[in-house]
Amino acid sequence: MIWLTLLLTVIITTAIVYGAGWIRRHRETHPELYKNRGVIGFIVWLILQY
């Protein structure tokens, strides 16, 4: 059970780090999306796209 918790922790940490890097790159290529949105607003917008 401990290994499962560790595995989930690693996956979540990797997802957060990768997601932050992706948002940073996306912000550079699509600056107009970020003019009146924070990171939370962007995440909500991204979820609504799917």
mmCIF file of the N, C-alpha and C atoms, coordinates in Angstrom:
data_MODEL
# 
_entry.id   MODEL 
# 
loop_
_atom_site.group_PDB 
_atom_site.id 
_atom_site.type_symbol 
_atom_site.label_atom_id 
_atom_site.label_alt_id 
_atom_site.label_comp_id 
_atom_site.label_asym_id 
_atom_site.label_entity_id 
_atom_site.label_seq_id 
_atom_site.pdbx_PDB_ins_code 
_atom_site.Cartn_x 
_atom_site.Cartn_y 
_atom_site.Cartn_z 
_atom_site.occupancy 
_atom_site.B_iso_or_equiv 
_atom_site.pdbx_formal_charge 
_atom_site.auth_seq_id 
_atom_site.auth_comp_id 
_atom_site.auth_asym_id 
_atom_site.auth_atom_id 
_atom_site.pdbx_PDB_model_num 
ATOM 1   N N  . MET A 1 1  ? 0.831   -1.206 0.000   1.00 0.00 ? 1  MET A N  1 
ATOM 2   C CA . MET A 1 1  ? 0.000   0.000  0.000   1.00 0.00 ? 1  MET A CA 1 
ATOM 3   C C  . MET A 1 1  ? 0.869   1.261  0.000   1.00 0.00 ? 1  MET A C  1 
ATOM 4   N N  . ILE A 1 2  ? 2.020   1.181  0.677   1.00 0.00 ? 2  ILE A N  1 
ATOM 5   C CA . ILE A 1 2  ? 2.907   2.346  0.723   1.00 0.00 ? 2  ILE A CA 1 
ATOM 6   C C  . ILE A 1 2  ? 3.430   2.665  -0.677  1.00 0.00 ? 2  ILE A C  1 
ATOM 7   N N  . TRP A 1 3  ? 3.758   1.629  -1.441  1.00 0.00 ? 3  TRP A N  1 
ATOM 8   C CA . TRP A 1 3  ? 4.296   1.888  -2.786  1.00 0.00 ? 3  TRP A CA 1 
ATOM 9   C C  . TRP A 1 3  ? 3.255   2.556  -3.671  1.00 0.00 ? 3  TRP A C  1 
ATOM 10  N N  . LEU A 1 4  ? 1.984   2.228  -3.448  1.00 0.00 ? 4  LEU A N  1 
ATOM 11  C CA . LEU A 1 4  ? 0.917   2.862  -4.229  1.00 0.00 ? 4  LEU A CA 1 
ATOM 12  C C  . LEU A 1 4  ? 0.840   4.356  -3.918  1.00 0.00 ? 4  LEU A C  1 
ATOM 13  N N  . THR A 1 5  ? 0.951   4.689  -2.638  1.00 0.00 ? 5  THR A N  1 
ATOM 14  C CA . THR A 1 5  ? 0.937   6.095  -2.230  1.00 0.00 ? 5  THR A CA 1 
ATOM 15  C C  . THR A 1 5  ? 2.129   6.837  -2.828  1.00 0.00 ? 5  THR A C  1 
ATOM 16  N N  . LEU A 1 6  ? 3.298   6.197  -2.785  1.00 0.00 ? 6  LEU A N  1 
ATOM 17  C CA . LEU A 1 6  ? 4.492   6.823  -3.352  1.00 0.00 ? 6  LEU A CA 1 
ATOM 18  C C  . LEU A 1 6  ? 4.337   7.022  -4.857  1.00 0.00 ? 6  LEU A C  1 
ATOM 19  N N  . LEU A 1 7  ? 3.782   6.014  -5.521  1.00 0.00 ? 7  LEU A N  1 
ATOM 20  C CA . LEU A 1 7  ? 3.591   6.109  -6.962  1.00 0.00 ? 7  LEU A CA 1 
ATOM 21  C C  . LEU A 1 7  ? 2.658   7.261  -7.312  1.00 0.00 ? 7  LEU A C  1 
ATOM 22  N N  . LEU A 1 8  ? 1.550   7.372  -6.575  1.00 0.00 ? 8  LEU A N  1 
ATOM 23  C CA . LEU A 1 8  ? 0.609   8.470  -6.815  1.00 0.00 ? 8  LEU A CA 1 
ATOM 24  C C  . LEU A 1 8  ? 1.269   9.819  -6.565  1.00 0.00 ? 8  LEU A C  1 
ATOM 25  N N  . THR A 1 9  ? 2.073   9.907  -5.514  1.00 0.00 ? 9  THR A N  1 
ATOM 26  C CA . THR A 1 9  ? 2.766   11.159 -5.203  1.00 0.00 ? 9  THR A CA 1 
ATOM 27  C C  . THR A 1 9  ? 3.695   11.557 -6.343  1.00 0.00 ? 9  THR A C  1 
ATOM 28  N N  . VAL A 1 10 ? 4.444   10.587 -6.866  1.00 0.00 ? 10 VAL A N  1 
ATOM 29  C CA . VAL A 1 10 ? 5.366   10.867 -7.968  1.00 0.00 ? 10 VAL A CA 1 
ATOM 30  C C  . VAL A 1 10 ? 4.598   11.311 -9.209  1.00 0.00 ? 10 VAL A C  1 
ATOM 31  N N  . ILE A 1 11 ? 3.500   10.622 -9.512  1.00 0.00 ? 11 ILE A N  1 
ATOM 32  C CA . ILE A 1 11 ? 2.709   10.970 -10.694 1.00 0.00 ? 11 ILE A CA 1 
ATOM 33  C C  . ILE A 1 11 ? 2.138   12.377 -10.574 1.00 0.00 ? 11 ILE A C  1 
ATOM 34  N N  . ILE A 1 12 ? 1.582   12.693 -9.400  1.00 0.00 ? 12 ILE A N  1 
ATOM 35  C CA . ILE A 1 12 ? 0.981   14.012 -9.193  1.00 0.00 ? 12 ILE A CA 1 
ATOM 36  C C  . ILE A 1 12 ? 2.044   15.107 -9.276  1.00 0.00 ? 12 ILE A C  1 
ATOM 37  N N  . THR A 1 13 ? 3.201   14.864 -8.646  1.00 0.00 ? 13 THR A N  1 
ATOM 38  C CA . THR A 1 13 ? 4.278   15.851 -8.682  1.00 0.00 ? 13 THR A CA 1 
ATOM 39  C C  . THR A 1 13 ? 4.748   16.087 -10.113 1.00 0.00 ? 13 THR A C  1 
ATOM 40  N N  . THR A 1 14 ? 4.925   14.990 -10.861 1.00 0.00 ? 14 THR A N  1 
ATOM 41  C CA . THR A 1 14 ? 5.350   15.103 -12.256 1.00 0.00 ? 14 THR A CA 1 
ATOM 42  C C  . THR A 1 14 ? 4.326   15.875 -13.070 1.00 0.00 ? 14 THR A C  1 
ATOM 43  N N  . ALA A 1 15 ? 3.044   15.586 -12.839 1.00 0.00 ? 15 ALA A N  1 
ATOM 44  C CA . ALA A 1 15 ? 1.981   16.269 -13.577 1.00 0.00 ? 15 ALA A CA 1 
ATOM 45  C C  . ALA A 1 15 ? 1.983   17.765 -13.286 1.00 0.00 ? 15 ALA A C  1 
ATOM 46  N N  . ILE A 1 16 ? 2.194   18.125 -12.016 1.00 0.00 ? 16 ILE A N  1 
ATOM 47  C CA . ILE A 1 16 ? 2.214   19.544 -11.646 1.00 0.00 ? 16 ILE A CA 1 
ATOM 48  C C  . ILE A 1 16 ? 3.398   20.255 -12.297 1.00 0.00 ? 16 ILE A C  1 
ATOM 49  N N  . VAL A 1 17 ? 4.580   19.618 -12.224 1.00 0.00 ? 17 VAL A N  1 
ATOM 50  C CA . VAL A 1 17 ? 5.779   20.228 -12.803 1.00 0.00 ? 17 VAL A CA 1 
ATOM 51  C C  . VAL A 1 17 ? 5.634   20.358 -14.315 1.00 0.00 ? 17 VAL A C  1 
ATOM 52  N N  . TYR A 1 18 ? 5.169   19.274 -14.964 1.00 0.00 ? 18 TYR A N  1 
ATOM 53  C CA . TYR A 1 18 ? 5.008   19.303 -16.416 1.00 0.00 ? 18 TYR A CA 1 
ATOM 54  C C  . TYR A 1 18 ? 3.940   20.316 -16.818 1.00 0.00 ? 18 TYR A C  1 
ATOM 55  N N  . GLY A 1 19 ? 2.848   20.344 -16.070 1.00 0.00 ? 19 GLY A N  1 
ATOM 56  C CA . GLY A 1 19 ? 1.758   21.276 -16.358 1.00 0.00 ? 19 GLY A CA 1 
ATOM 57  C C  . GLY A 1 19 ? 2.211   22.721 -16.235 1.00 0.00 ? 19 GLY A C  1 
ATOM 58  N N  . ALA A 1 20 ? 3.009   23.013 -15.207 1.00 0.00 ? 20 ALA A N  1 
ATOM 59  C CA . ALA A 1 20 ? 3.503   24.375 -15.022 1.00 0.00 ? 20 ALA A CA 1 
ATOM 60  C C  . ALA A 1 20 ? 4.410   24.772 -16.179 1.00 0.00 ? 20 ALA A C  1 
ATOM 61  N N  . GLY A 1 21 ? 5.263   23.854 -16.605 1.00 0.00 ? 21 GLY A N  1 
ATOM 62  C CA . GLY A 1 21 ? 6.140   24.127 -17.737 1.00 0.00 ? 21 GLY A CA 1 
ATOM 63  C C  . GLY A 1 21 ? 5.360   24.334 -19.021 1.00 0.00 ? 21 GLY A C  1 
ATOM 64  N N  . TRP A 1 22 ? 4.302   23.519 -19.205 1.00 0.00 ? 22 TRP A N  1 
ATOM 65  C CA . TRP A 1 22 ? 3.477   23.646 -20.407 1.00 0.00 ? 22 TRP A CA 1 
ATOM 66  C C  . TRP A 1 22 ? 2.751   24.981 -20.424 1.00 0.00 ? 22 TRP A C  1 
ATOM 67  N N  . ILE A 1 23 ? 2.219   25.382 -19.256 1.00 0.00 ? 23 ILE A N  1 
ATOM 68  C CA . ILE A 1 23 ? 1.522   26.668 -19.164 1.00 0.00 ? 23 ILE A CA 1 
ATOM 69  C C  . ILE A 1 23 ? 2.485   27.810 -19.463 1.00 0.00 ? 23 ILE A C  1 
ATOM 70  N N  . ARG A 1 24 ? 3.717   27.686 -18.958 1.00 0.00 ? 24 ARG A N  1 
ATOM 71  C CA . ARG A 1 24 ? 4.698   28.746 -19.194 1.00 0.00 ? 24 ARG A CA 1 
ATOM 72  C C  . ARG A 1 24 ? 4.988   28.875 -20.690 1.00 0.00 ? 24 ARG A C  1 
ATOM 73  N N  . ARG A 1 25 ? 5.175   27.742 -21.383 1.00 0.00 ? 25 ARG A N  1 
ATOM 74  C CA . ARG A 1 25 ? 5.420   27.784 -22.827 1.00 0.00 ? 25 ARG A CA 1 
ATOM 75  C C  . ARG A 1 25 ? 4.192   28.290 -23.569 1.00 0.00 ? 25 ARG A C  1 
ATOM 76  N N  . HIS A 1 26 ? 3.020   27.831 -23.152 1.00 0.00 ? 26 HIS A N  1 
ATOM 77  C CA . HIS A 1 26 ? 1.782   28.222 -23.823 1.00 0.00 ? 26 HIS A CA 1 
ATOM 78  C C  . HIS A 1 26 ? 1.538   29.716 -23.653 1.00 0.00 ? 26 HIS A C  1 
ATOM 79  N N  . ARG A 1 27 ? 1.907   30.256 -22.497 1.00 0.00 ? 27 ARG A N  1 
ATOM 80  C CA . ARG A 1 27 ? 1.736   31.688 -22.244 1.00 0.00 ? 27 ARG A CA 1 
ATOM 81  C C  . ARG A 1 27 ? 2.589   32.502 -23.213 1.00 0.00 ? 27 ARG A C  1 
ATOM 82  N N  . GLU A 1 28 ? 3.764   31.985 -23.554 1.00 0.00 ? 28 GLU A N  1 
ATOM 83  C CA . GLU A 1 28 ? 4.637   32.713 -24.476 1.00 0.00 ? 28 GLU A CA 1 
ATOM 84  C C  . GLU A 1 28 ? 4.094   32.676 -25.897 1.00 0.00 ? 28 GLU A C  1 
ATOM 85  N N  . THR A 1 29 ? 3.441   31.569 -26.270 1.00 0.00 ? 29 THR A N  1 
ATOM 86  C CA . THR A 1 29 ? 2.955   31.444 -27.641 1.00 0.00 ? 29 THR A CA 1 
ATOM 87  C C  . THR A 1 29 ? 1.551   32.012 -27.816 1.00 0.00 ? 29 THR A C  1 
ATOM 88  N N  . HIS A 1 30 ? 0.772   32.113 -26.713 1.00 0.00 ? 30 HIS A N  1 
ATOM 89  C CA . HIS A 1 30 ? -0.598  32.638 -26.792 1.00 0.00 ? 30 HIS A CA 1 
ATOM 90  C C  . HIS A 1 30 ? -0.825  33.695 -25.710 1.00 0.00 ? 30 HIS A C  1 
ATOM 91  N N  . PRO A 1 31 ? -0.101  34.819 -25.771 1.00 0.00 ? 31 PRO A N  1 
ATOM 92  C CA . PRO A 1 31 ? -0.198  35.807 -24.686 1.00 0.00 ? 31 PRO A CA 1 
ATOM 93  C C  . PRO A 1 31 ? -1.584  36.416 -24.554 1.00 0.00 ? 31 PRO A C  1 
ATOM 94  N N  . GLU A 1 32 ? -2.374  36.429 -25.642 1.00 0.00 ? 32 GLU A N  1 
ATOM 95  C CA . GLU A 1 32 ? -3.694  37.055 -25.567 1.00 0.00 ? 32 GLU A CA 1 
ATOM 96  C C  . GLU A 1 32 ? -4.633  36.306 -24.640 1.00 0.00 ? 32 GLU A C  1 
ATOM 97  N N  . LEU A 1 33 ? -4.355  35.009 -24.407 1.00 0.00 ? 33 LEU A N  1 
ATOM 98  C CA . LEU A 1 33 ? -5.215  34.236 -23.509 1.00 0.00 ? 33 LEU A CA 1 
ATOM 99  C C  . LEU A 1 33 ? -5.013  34.638 -22.054 1.00 0.00 ? 33 LEU A C  1 
ATOM 100 N N  . TYR A 1 34 ? -3.881  35.294 -21.774 1.00 0.00 ? 34 TYR A N  1 
ATOM 101 C CA . TYR A 1 34 ? -3.525  35.541 -20.377 1.00 0.00 ? 34 TYR A CA 1 
ATOM 102 C C  . TYR A 1 34 ? -3.725  36.987 -19.958 1.00 0.00 ? 34 TYR A C  1 
ATOM 103 N N  . LYS A 1 35 ? -4.200  37.823 -20.861 1.00 0.00 ? 35 LYS A N  1 
ATOM 104 C CA . LYS A 1 35 ? -4.286  39.242 -20.526 1.00 0.00 ? 35 LYS A CA 1 
ATOM 105 C C  . LYS A 1 35 ? -5.243  39.490 -19.372 1.00 0.00 ? 35 LYS A C  1 
ATOM 106 N N  . ASN A 1 36 ? -6.408  38.828 -19.387 1.00 0.00 ? 36 ASN A N  1 
ATOM 107 C CA . ASN A 1 36 ? -7.385  39.085 -18.330 1.00 0.00 ? 36 ASN A CA 1 
ATOM 108 C C  . ASN A 1 36 ? -7.734  37.806 -17.572 1.00 0.00 ? 36 ASN A C  1 
ATOM 109 N N  . ARG A 1 37 ? -6.810  36.838 -17.568 1.00 0.00 ? 37 ARG A N  1 
ATOM 110 C CA . ARG A 1 37 ? -7.032  35.598 -16.828 1.00 0.00 ? 37 ARG A CA 1 
ATOM 111 C C  . ARG A 1 37 ? -5.813  35.288 -15.985 1.00 0.00 ? 37 ARG A C  1 
ATOM 112 N N  . GLY A 1 38 ? -6.062  34.777 -14.797 1.00 0.00 ? 38 GLY A N  1 
ATOM 113 C CA . GLY A 1 38 ? -4.977  34.238 -13.996 1.00 0.00 ? 38 GLY A CA 1 
ATOM 114 C C  . GLY A 1 38 ? -4.758  32.789 -14.391 1.00 0.00 ? 38 GLY A C  1 
ATOM 115 N N  . VAL A 1 39 ? -3.904  32.116 -13.657 1.00 0.00 ? 39 VAL A N  1 
ATOM 116 C CA . VAL A 1 39 ? -3.640  30.706 -13.922 1.00 0.00 ? 39 VAL A CA 1 
ATOM 117 C C  . VAL A 1 39 ? -4.900  29.882 -13.669 1.00 0.00 ? 39 VAL A C  1 
ATOM 118 N N  . ILE A 1 40 ? -5.625  30.192 -12.588 1.00 0.00 ? 40 ILE A N  1 
ATOM 119 C CA . ILE A 1 40 ? -6.850  29.458 -12.270 1.00 0.00 ? 40 ILE A CA 1 
ATOM 120 C C  . ILE A 1 40 ? -7.872  29.636 -13.387 1.00 0.00 ? 40 ILE A C  1 
ATOM 121 N N  . GLY A 1 41 ? -8.035  30.870 -13.853 1.00 0.00 ? 41 GLY A N  1 
ATOM 122 C CA . GLY A 1 41 ? -8.968  31.131 -14.942 1.00 0.00 ? 41 GLY A CA 1 
ATOM 123 C C  . GLY A 1 41 ? -8.586  30.370 -16.197 1.00 0.00 ? 41 GLY A C  1 
ATOM 124 N N  . PHE A 1 42 ? -7.277  30.267 -16.452 1.00 0.00 ? 42 PHE A N  1 
ATOM 125 C CA . PHE A 1 42 ? -6.822  29.536 -17.627 1.00 0.00 ? 42 PHE A CA 1 
ATOM 126 C C  . PHE A 1 42 ? -7.120  28.052 -17.496 1.00 0.00 ? 42 PHE A C  1 
ATOM 127 N N  . ILE A 1 43 ? -6.908  27.499 -16.290 1.00 0.00 ? 43 ILE A N  1 
ATOM 128 C CA . ILE A 1 43 ? -7.184  26.079 -16.072 1.00 0.00 ? 43 ILE A CA 1 
ATOM 129 C C  . ILE A 1 43 ? -8.668  25.797 -16.282 1.00 0.00 ? 43 ILE A C  1 
ATOM 130 N N  . VAL A 1 44 ? -9.517  26.672 -15.745 1.00 0.00 ? 44 VAL A N  1 
ATOM 131 C CA . VAL A 1 44 ? -10.966 26.510 -15.948 1.00 0.00 ? 44 VAL A CA 1 
ATOM 132 C C  . VAL A 1 44 ? -11.296 26.582 -17.435 1.00 0.00 ? 44 VAL A C  1 
ATOM 133 N N  . TRP A 1 45 ? -10.697 27.540 -18.139 1.00 0.00 ? 45 TRP A N  1 
ATOM 134 C CA . TRP A 1 45 ? -10.924 27.683 -19.577 1.00 0.00 ? 45 TRP A CA 1 
ATOM 135 C C  . TRP A 1 45 ? -10.476 26.428 -20.317 1.00 0.00 ? 45 TRP A C  1 
ATOM 136 N N  . LEU A 1 46 ? -9.317  25.881 -19.911 1.00 0.00 ? 46 LEU A N  1 
ATOM 137 C CA . LEU A 1 46 ? -8.777  24.689 -20.558 1.00 0.00 ? 46 LEU A CA 1 
ATOM 138 C C  . LEU A 1 46 ? -9.711  23.504 -20.362 1.00 0.00 ? 46 LEU A C  1 
ATOM 139 N N  . ILE A 1 47 ? -10.238 23.344 -19.134 1.00 0.00 ? 47 ILE A N  1 
ATOM 140 C CA . ILE A 1 47 ? -11.172 22.252 -18.853 1.00 0.00 ? 47 ILE A CA 1 
ATOM 141 C C  . ILE A 1 47 ? -12.424 22.402 -19.716 1.00 0.00 ? 47 ILE A C  1 
ATOM 142 N N  . LEU A 1 48 ? -12.911 23.626 -19.860 1.00 0.00 ? 48 LEU A N  1 
ATOM 143 C CA . LEU A 1 48 ? -14.128 23.859 -20.637 1.00 0.00 ? 48 LEU A CA 1 
ATOM 144 C C  . LEU A 1 48 ? -13.927 23.581 -22.124 1.00 0.00 ? 48 LEU A C  1 
ATOM 145 N N  . GLN A 1 49 ? -12.682 23.585 -22.589 1.00 0.00 ? 49 GLN A N  1 
ATOM 146 C CA . GLN A 1 49 ? -12.421 23.272 -23.991 1.00 0.00 ? 49 GLN A CA 1 
ATOM 147 C C  . GLN A 1 49 ? -12.717 21.811 -24.295 1.00 0.00 ? 49 GLN A C  1 
ATOM 148 N N  . TYR A 1 50 ? -12.609 20.941 -23.301 1.00 0.00 ? 50 TYR A N  1 
ATOM 149 C CA . TYR A 1 50 ? -12.863 19.503 -23.476 1.00 0.00 ? 50 TYR A CA 1 
ATOM 150 C C  . TYR A 1 50 ? -14.231 19.174 -22.931 1.00 0.00 ? 50 TYR A C  1 
# 
